[in-house]
Amino acid sequence: MQFDSFQINLIAENLFEIPRTGPMLQPARIYATPQMMQSLLAEKEPIRQAIHVAQLPGIQKYSLAMPDIHWGYGFPIGGVAATDWQEGVISPGGVGYDINCGVRLASTSLTTEGVKAHLSSLINHLFNTVPTGVGSSNAIKKLSKQELKKLLIRGASWAIEQGYGLRNDLDFIEENGCLPDANPDRVSERALERGQSQVGTLGSGNHFLEIDRVDKIFDSRAAAVLGLFEDQVVVLIHTGSRGFGYQVCDDYLKVMGRAAEKYHLHLPDRQLASAPVQSPEGQQYLQAMACAANFAWNNRQVIMSLAEDAFLRTFGISPAELGFHLIYDVSHNIAKKETHRIDGKPTTVCVHRKGATRAFPPGHPQIPTKYQTIGQPVLIPGDMARYSFVCLGTERAMEETFGSTCHGAGRLLSRHKAKKLGRGRNLLKELSGKGVLVQARGMATVAEEMPEAYKDVADVVDIMHNSGISTKVARLKPLGVIKG
């Protein structure tokens, strides 16, 4: 098939490649069904962005796009690119505005039957405990700038030191909940101001706190290692670095725009503003981005602890009876220094994952000891009405995708189109009819996030499962959701 002057070839089941053409420095690869590819051809912009990413200085092997690909700022959402650590560039567009937006899964000892009668009360408690919506704030006391800077350096450890969770939670967070290069001196005063009151808040858009039940087990051995069983009640949290991370990205896009001119970088799109990784600007961005990543891990740590408290208040049981445990926390929007095998040699690269999940295999030293035999957990949320998935990383992912996989369903409709489709409908009643209780700060968000706005996440997950990139362990179905 053809896209503008570019040829698109099907090179494996559900894997398309655009060969290196013209200014492309590497091929572009897209994981998708033929039907998905036809939709992308009609939409055009996500494919064009994948081609643009293949032109980044220092890019290695391929520009990659997962099956949840859709238009984003600079990079497509669902995009992955690794650039040479010494000779390549770092691009904020390859991380995104919501730095370290990610997902956290916690398990309980409860079953669906045990929570049904109290589900409405539980959702109310969660909604009143975890602030949601645009500009939401004050889940905990407003921090001084000095205390916030400590948080930015320590990440999730800061929350645990304040009594939010347990020390061994850190073992089950990507990077143990902290990037060590964080430097608050690289963060603007405006970013600090925005972050002072937003710790422990969900925000709006596609962020949520969800009560799910384990609906189906695909891999019983792996599920047992993770501590999952059928009909179990679990908690899924999806949020990021809030206004703090947004401001960091916004600030550094301006810095990178000037840097691209300074270093005479030839970029196909201004939204791919970049600087050499080893330049002062590149290093400053990585230090500021690490602060935002640490803010996000801390944020999810606080929210998880607040959610546990809401469970305990609702059911009047002890922590031992609740059995609340962190299974894992994954990042979706981040750039990290990693070593991958390229042309048969271990090579240090800067891996940009923008709407993509790390998916490291069994035995990898950067995953928890408990999961060494099964691989890194991969958490892939869907929409409010259908399901989410727990998967595992594989060796195939290391070979083909820099240890990366999809991150969610991917949008089908823009927020504007979704709101238009939802006009005049009682979406809360519709969702209740499907067995899902929803509390939200505003109905506009519910409309923007309606199930029809998203692809069926099962289709996305199956592509990666059948490709051997990430394998299915369990399916989760929503019982109750709080949103902005």
C-alpha positions as CSV (number, residue, x, y, z in Angstrom):
1,M,0.0,0.0,0.0
2,Q,1.0,3.6,-0.6
3,F,1.1,6.7,1.7
4,D,2.0,9.8,-0.2
5,S,5.4,8.9,-1.7
6,F,6.1,6.2,0.8
7,Q,5.6,2.5,0.3
8,I,4.1,0.5,3.2
9,N,4.8,-3.2,3.3
10,L,3.3,-6.0,5.4
11,I,6.4,-7.7,6.8
12,A,4.7,-10.0,9.4
13,E,1.2,-10.6,10.7
14,N,0.0,-7.3,12.0
15,L,3.4,-5.6,11.4
16,F,3.8,-3.0,8.7
17,E,7.1,-1.3,7.7
18,I,7.7,1.9,5.8
19,P,11.3,1.4,4.3
20,R,13.9,4.1,4.8
21,T,13.0,6.7,2.1
22,G,14.2,10.2,1.4
23,P,15.1,12.0,4.6
24,M,14.3,9.0,6.8
25,L,17.3,7.8,8.7
26,Q,15.6,4.5,9.7
27,P,12.5,2.6,8.7
28,A,9.2,3.2,10.5
29,R,7.3,0.2,11.8
30,I,3.6,0.1,12.9
31,Y,1.9,-2.8,14.7
32,A,-1.6,-2.9,13.4
33,T,-4.2,-5.1,11.7
34,P,-4.9,-4.4,8.0
35,Q,-8.2,-2.8,9.1
36,M,-6.5,-0.5,11.5
37,M,-3.9,0.4,8.9
38,Q,-6.7,1.4,6.5
39,S,-8.1,3.7,9.2
40,L,-4.7,5.2,9.8
41,L,-4.2,5.8,6.1
42,A,-7.5,7.7,6.1
43,E,-6.5,9.7,9.2
44,K,-2.9,10.3,7.7
45,E,-1.4,12.3,10.6
46,P,-0.2,9.5,12.9
47,I,1.6,7.7,10.0
48,R,3.1,11.0,8.9
49,Q,4.4,11.5,12.5
50,A,5.9,8.0,12.6
51,I,7.8,8.9,9.4
52,H,8.9,12.2,10.9
53,V,10.3,10.4,14.0
54,A,12.3,8.2,11.7
55,Q,14.2,11.4,10.8
56,L,15.4,12.3,14.3
57,P,19.2,12.6,14.5
58,G,20.8,9.5,16.0
59,I,17.7,7.3,15.8
60,Q,18.4,3.6,16.1
61,K,16.8,0.6,14.2
62,Y,13.3,1.9,13.7
63,S,10.7,4.5,14.5
64,L,8.0,2.3,16.2
65,A,4.3,2.7,16.7
66,M,2.1,0.5,18.8
67,P,-1.5,-0.5,17.7
68,D,-3.0,2.2,20.0
69,I,-1.3,4.8,17.8
70,H,-3.1,8.1,17.4
71,W,-2.1,11.7,16.8
72,G,0.0,13.4,19.5
73,Y,2.3,16.4,19.9
74,G,5.3,15.7,17.7
75,F,5.5,12.0,18.2
76,P,2.3,9.9,17.7
77,I,0.9,8.6,20.9
78,G,1.9,5.0,20.9
79,G,5.3,6.0,19.6
80,V,8.7,4.6,20.6
81,A,12.1,5.7,19.5
82,A,15.7,5.0,20.7
83,T,18.4,7.6,19.9
84,D,22.1,7.1,20.4
85,W,23.1,8.3,23.9
86,Q,26.3,10.0,22.6
87,E,25.3,11.2,19.2
88,G,21.5,11.3,19.2
89,V,18.9,13.8,20.4
90,I,16.3,14.0,23.2
91,S,12.9,15.4,22.2
92,P,10.2,16.4,24.7
93,G,7.6,15.5,22.1
94,G,8.7,11.9,22.5
95,V,7.8,12.1,26.2
96,G,4.7,14.2,26.1
97,Y,3.1,17.0,28.2
98,D,2.0,14.6,31.0
99,I,5.5,13.4,31.9
100,N,5.3,9.9,33.5
101,C,1.6,9.5,33.0
102,G,1.3,5.9,34.1
103,V,-0.8,3.1,35.6
104,R,-0.7,1.4,39.0
105,L,-2.5,-1.8,40.0
106,A,-3.1,-2.8,43.6
107,S,-4.8,-6.0,44.7
108,T,-7.1,-6.8,47.7
109,S,-8.3,-9.9,49.4
110,L,-11.9,-9.0,48.6
111,T,-14.2,-10.5,46.0
112,T,-17.0,-9.0,44.0
113,E,-19.7,-10.5,46.2
114,G,-18.1,-8.9,49.2
115,V,-18.1,-5.4,47.8
116,K,-21.4,-5.2,45.8
117,A,-23.6,-4.0,48.6
118,H,-21.1,-1.3,49.6
119,L,-19.9,-0.3,46.1
120,S,-21.8,3.0,46.0
121,S,-20.5,4.0,49.4
122,L,-16.9,3.1,48.4
123,I,-17.1,5.2,45.2
124,N,-18.4,8.1,47.2
125,H,-15.5,7.8,49.7
126,L,-13.0,7.6,46.9
127,F,-14.5,10.6,45.2
128,N,-14.4,12.7,48.4
129,T,-10.9,11.6,49.3
130,V,-9.0,11.9,45.9
131,P,-9.5,15.3,44.3
132,T,-10.4,15.1,40.6
133,G,-10.9,17.5,37.7
134,V,-9.0,20.3,36.1
135,G,-6.8,22.1,38.7
136,S,-7.8,19.7,41.4
137,S,-5.7,20.2,44.6
138,N,-5.2,19.8,48.3
139,A,-5.5,16.0,48.7
140,I,-2.8,16.6,51.3
141,K,-1.5,19.9,52.8
142,K,0.1,22.3,50.4
143,L,3.8,21.8,50.3
144,S,6.4,24.5,50.8
145,K,8.7,24.8,47.8
146,Q,11.6,23.4,49.9
147,E,9.5,20.3,50.7
148,L,8.4,19.9,47.1
149,K,12.0,20.0,46.0
150,K,12.7,17.1,48.4
151,L,9.8,15.2,46.8
152,L,11.2,15.8,43.3
153,I,14.5,14.3,44.3
154,R,13.2,11.3,46.2
155,G,10.1,10.3,44.2
156,A,7.8,7.7,45.7
157,S,10.1,7.4,48.7
158,W,9.0,10.8,49.9
159,A,5.4,9.6,50.1
160,I,6.4,6.5,52.1
161,E,8.4,8.6,54.5
162,Q,5.2,10.7,55.1
163,G,3.2,7.5,55.9
164,Y,1.7,6.9,52.5
165,G,2.3,3.2,51.8
166,L,5.1,0.7,52.7
167,R,8.8,0.7,52.1
168,N,8.5,-2.6,50.0
169,D,6.1,-0.8,47.6
170,L,9.3,0.7,46.0
171,D,10.3,-2.8,44.8
172,F,7.1,-2.9,42.6
173,I,7.5,0.5,40.9
174,E,9.3,1.0,37.6
175,E,12.8,2.4,38.5
176,N,11.8,1.9,42.2
177,G,9.8,5.1,41.9
178,C,12.8,7.5,41.4
179,L,15.0,8.7,38.6
180,P,18.3,9.6,40.2
181,D,19.2,12.5,37.9
182,A,16.4,14.8,39.1
183,N,17.6,18.4,39.7
184,P,14.9,20.8,41.0
185,D,17.2,23.7,40.0
186,R,16.3,22.9,36.4
187,V,12.6,23.5,37.1
188,S,10.9,26.9,36.7
189,E,9.2,28.7,39.5
190,R,5.9,28.4,37.7
191,A,6.2,24.6,37.6
192,L,7.0,24.6,41.3
193,E,4.0,26.7,42.1
194,R,1.7,24.4,40.1
195,G,3.1,21.3,41.9
196,Q,2.8,22.6,45.5
197,S,-0.9,21.7,46.0
198,Q,-1.4,18.9,43.4
199,V,0.2,15.9,45.1
200,G,-2.4,13.1,45.5
201,T,-4.8,14.4,42.8
202,L,-6.1,12.7,39.7
203,G,-6.7,15.6,37.4
204,S,-9.0,15.2,34.3
205,G,-9.1,13.8,30.8
206,N,-8.4,10.1,30.6
207,H,-7.2,9.9,34.2
208,F,-9.1,7.7,36.6
209,L,-9.3,5.6,39.7
210,E,-11.1,2.4,39.0
211,I,-12.4,-0.5,41.1
212,D,-12.2,-3.6,39.0
213,R,-12.8,-7.3,39.3
214,V,-10.6,-10.0,37.8
215,D,-12.9,-11.2,35.1
216,K,-10.6,-13.8,33.4
217,I,-7.3,-15.5,33.9
218,F,-5.3,-16.4,30.7
219,D,-2.0,-17.6,32.5
220,S,-2.7,-19.2,35.8
221,R,0.9,-19.6,36.8
222,A,1.8,-16.0,36.2
223,A,-1.4,-14.8,37.8
224,A,-0.5,-16.8,41.0
225,V,2.9,-15.1,41.1
226,L,1.2,-11.7,40.7
227,G,-1.3,-12.6,43.4
228,L,-4.4,-12.4,41.1
229,F,-7.4,-14.7,41.2
230,E,-10.8,-14.8,39.4
231,D,-13.5,-12.5,40.9
232,Q,-10.9,-10.6,43.0
233,V,-11.4,-6.9,43.5
234,V,-8.4,-4.8,42.4
235,V,-7.7,-1.1,42.1
236,L,-6.4,0.6,38.9
237,I,-5.0,4.1,39.0
238,H,-4.1,6.1,35.9
239,T,-2.6,9.6,36.3
240,G,0.7,11.5,35.9
241,S,2.6,14.6,36.9
242,R,-0.4,17.0,36.7
243,G,0.2,20.7,36.1
244,F,3.8,20.3,37.3
245,G,4.8,18.0,34.5
246,Y,2.8,20.0,31.9
247,Q,4.7,23.1,32.9
248,V,8.1,21.4,32.7
249,C,7.3,20.2,29.1
250,D,6.0,23.6,28.1
251,D,9.1,25.3,29.4
252,Y,11.5,23.0,27.7
253,L,9.8,23.0,24.3
254,K,10.8,26.6,24.1
255,V,14.4,25.7,25.2
256,M,14.5,22.9,22.7
257,G,13.2,25.1,19.9
258,R,16.2,27.4,20.3
259,A,18.5,24.5,20.8
260,A,17.5,22.9,17.5
261,E,18.5,26.1,15.7
262,K,21.7,26.5,17.7
263,Y,22.9,22.9,16.8
264,H,21.6,23.1,13.2
265,L,19.3,20.1,13.6
266,H,17.3,19.3,10.5
267,L,13.8,18.4,11.9
268,P,10.7,17.8,9.8
269,D,8.3,19.3,12.3
270,R,8.7,22.1,14.8
271,Q,6.9,19.9,17.4
272,L,9.9,17.6,17.3
273,A,12.1,20.3,18.8
274,S,15.2,18.5,20.1
275,A,18.7,19.0,21.5
276,P,21.6,16.6,21.5
277,V,21.4,14.3,24.5
278,Q,24.9,15.4,25.6
279,S,24.3,19.1,25.1
280,P,23.7,21.4,28.1
281,E,20.1,21.8,27.0
282,G,19.6,18.0,26.6
283,Q,21.0,17.3,30.0
284,Q,18.9,20.1,31.6
285,Y,15.7,18.7,30.1
286,L,16.5,15.1,31.3
287,Q,17.1,16.5,34.9
288,A,13.8,18.4,34.8
289,M,12.0,15.5,33.2
290,A,13.3,13.3,36.0
291,C,11.7,15.7,38.6
292,A,8.4,15.4,36.8
293,A,8.7,11.6,36.6
294,N,9.4,11.5,40.4
295,F,6.4,13.8,41.0
296,A,4.2,11.3,39.1
297,W,5.4,8.2,41.0
298,N,4.9,10.0,44.2
299,N,1.5,11.2,43.1
300,R,0.3,7.6,42.4
301,Q,1.8,6.4,45.7
302,V,-0.2,9.0,47.7
303,I,-3.4,8.2,45.7
304,M,-3.0,4.5,46.3
305,S,-2.6,5.1,50.0
306,L,-5.7,7.4,50.1
307,A,-7.6,4.6,48.2
308,E,-6.6,2.0,50.8
309,D,-7.9,4.3,53.5
310,A,-11.3,4.7,51.7
311,F,-11.6,0.9,51.5
312,L,-10.8,0.6,55.3
313,R,-13.4,3.3,56.2
314,T,-16.1,1.8,53.9
315,F,-15.8,-1.8,55.0
316,G,-14.7,-1.3,58.6
317,I,-12.0,-4.0,58.4
318,S,-8.4,-4.2,59.3
319,P,-5.5,-3.8,56.9
320,A,-4.8,-7.5,57.3
321,E,-8.3,-8.4,56.3
322,L,-8.2,-6.0,53.3
323,G,-4.9,-7.4,52.0
324,F,-4.1,-4.3,50.0
325,H,-0.9,-4.8,48.0
326,L,0.8,-3.0,45.1
327,I,1.3,-5.3,42.2
328,Y,3.1,-2.9,39.9
329,D,3.4,0.7,38.6
330,V,4.3,1.4,35.0
331,S,5.2,4.6,33.1
332,H,3.7,5.6,29.8
333,N,5.4,8.9,29.0
334,I,9.1,8.9,29.7
335,A,12.6,8.9,28.2
336,K,15.3,6.8,29.8
337,K,18.9,5.8,29.4
338,E,18.9,2.0,28.6
339,T,21.2,-0.5,27.1
340,H,19.8,-2.6,24.1
341,R,21.5,-4.9,21.6
342,I,21.8,-3.2,18.2
343,D,23.6,-4.9,15.4
344,G,24.7,-7.6,17.8
345,K,26.4,-5.1,20.3
346,P,25.1,-3.7,23.6
347,T,24.4,0.0,22.9
348,T,23.5,2.8,25.3
349,V,20.4,4.7,24.0
350,C,17.8,7.2,25.1
351,V,14.5,5.4,24.7
352,H,11.5,7.7,24.2
353,R,8.2,6.0,25.1
354,K,5.3,8.3,24.4
355,G,2.0,6.4,25.1
356,A,3.9,3.1,25.3
357,T,4.8,0.8,28.2
358,R,8.2,-0.8,29.1
359,A,7.9,-4.6,28.7
360,F,11.1,-6.2,30.0
361,P,11.4,-10.0,29.9
362,P,11.9,-12.7,32.6
363,G,15.4,-12.5,34.2
364,H,15.9,-8.8,33.5
365,P,17.8,-7.2,36.4
366,Q,15.5,-4.1,36.4
367,I,12.3,-6.0,37.3
368,P,11.4,-7.1,40.9
369,T,12.9,-10.3,42.2
370,K,9.4,-11.7,42.7
371,Y,8.7,-11.4,39.0
372,Q,12.0,-12.7,37.6
373,T,10.5,-16.0,36.4
374,I,7.6,-14.4,34.6
375,G,8.7,-11.0,33.3
376,Q,7.7,-7.4,34.0
377,P,4.0,-6.7,34.5
378,V,2.4,-4.6,31.8
379,L,-0.8,-2.7,32.7
380,I,-3.0,-1.8,29.7
381,P,-6.3,0.1,30.6
382,G,-9.3,0.2,28.4
383,D,-12.4,2.4,28.5
384,M,-14.9,2.8,31.3
385,A,-17.4,0.1,30.1
386,R,-15.3,-2.7,28.8
387,Y,-12.0,-4.1,30.3
388,S,-8.3,-3.6,31.0
389,F,-5.5,-6.1,30.8
390,V,-2.6,-7.3,32.8
391,C,0.2,-8.6,30.6
392,L,3.9,-9.5,30.8
393,G,7.0,-8.3,28.9
394,T,9.0,-10.8,26.8
395,E,12.4,-11.4,25.2
396,R,10.8,-10.7,21.8
397,A,10.0,-7.2,23.0
398,M,13.7,-6.7,23.7
399,E,14.6,-7.8,20.2
400,E,12.0,-5.9,18.3
401,T,10.7,-2.9,20.3
402,F,13.4,-1.8,22.7
403,G,11.4,-3.6,25.4
404,S,8.2,-1.7,24.8
405,T,4.5,-2.5,24.1
406,C,1.2,-0.7,23.9
407,H,-0.3,1.4,26.7
408,G,-4.0,1.5,26.2
409,A,-6.9,1.4,23.8
410,G,-6.1,4.5,21.8
411,R,-8.6,7.1,20.8
412,L,-11.0,6.7,17.9
413,L,-12.8,10.0,18.4
414,S,-11.4,13.4,19.3
415,R,-12.7,14.9,22.5
416,H,-14.8,17.4,20.5
417,K,-16.5,14.6,18.5
418,A,-17.1,12.5,21.6
419,K,-18.8,15.4,23.3
420,K,-20.9,16.0,20.3
421,L,-21.9,12.3,20.2
422,G,-22.8,12.4,23.9
423,R,-25.1,15.4,23.6
424,G,-28.5,14.6,25.1
425,R,-27.5,11.2,26.4
426,N,-27.5,10.1,30.1
427,L,-24.1,8.5,30.0
428,L,-24.0,7.8,33.7
429,K,-27.2,5.9,33.4
430,E,-25.9,4.0,30.4
431,L,-22.8,3.0,32.2
432,S,-24.8,2.0,35.3
433,G,-26.9,-0.2,33.1
434,K,-23.6,-2.0,32.2
435,G,-22.8,-2.5,35.8
436,V,-20.4,0.4,36.2
437,L,-20.9,3.2,38.7
438,V,-19.2,6.4,37.7
439,Q,-18.6,9.6,39.7
440,A,-17.1,12.5,37.9
441,R,-16.5,16.2,38.5
442,G,-18.1,17.2,35.2
443,M,-20.2,15.5,32.6
444,A,-18.1,17.0,29.8
445,T,-15.3,14.7,30.9
446,V,-17.6,11.7,30.9
447,A,-18.6,12.5,27.4
448,E,-15.0,13.0,26.2
449,E,-14.2,9.6,27.7
450,M,-17.2,7.6,26.7
451,P,-16.5,4.0,25.6
452,E,-17.2,4.8,21.9
453,A,-14.4,7.3,21.9
454,Y,-11.8,4.5,22.2
455,K,-10.7,1.4,20.2
456,D,-11.6,-1.9,21.8
457,V,-8.5,-2.5,23.9
458,A,-8.8,-6.2,23.5
459,D,-7.9,-5.8,19.8
460,V,-4.9,-3.7,20.7
461,V,-3.7,-6.2,23.3
462,D,-4.2,-9.2,21.1
463,I,-1.9,-7.7,18.4
464,M,0.9,-7.5,20.9
465,H,0.1,-10.9,22.4
466,N,0.0,-12.6,19.0
467,S,3.2,-10.8,18.0
468,G,4.9,-12.2,21.2
469,I,5.7,-8.7,22.4
470,S,3.6,-8.8,25.6
471,T,1.5,-11.8,26.7
472,K,-1.9,-11.8,28.4
473,V,-2.2,-12.8,32.1
474,A,-5.6,-11.4,33.2
475,R,-8.6,-9.3,32.1
476,L,-10.1,-6.8,34.5
477,K,-13.7,-5.4,34.3
478,P,-14.7,-2.1,35.9
479,L,-17.2,-2.0,38.8
480,G,-16.8,1.7,39.7
481,V,-14.8,4.7,38.4
482,I,-14.0,8.1,39.6
483,K,-13.0,10.8,37.1
484,G,-12.4,14.5,36.8
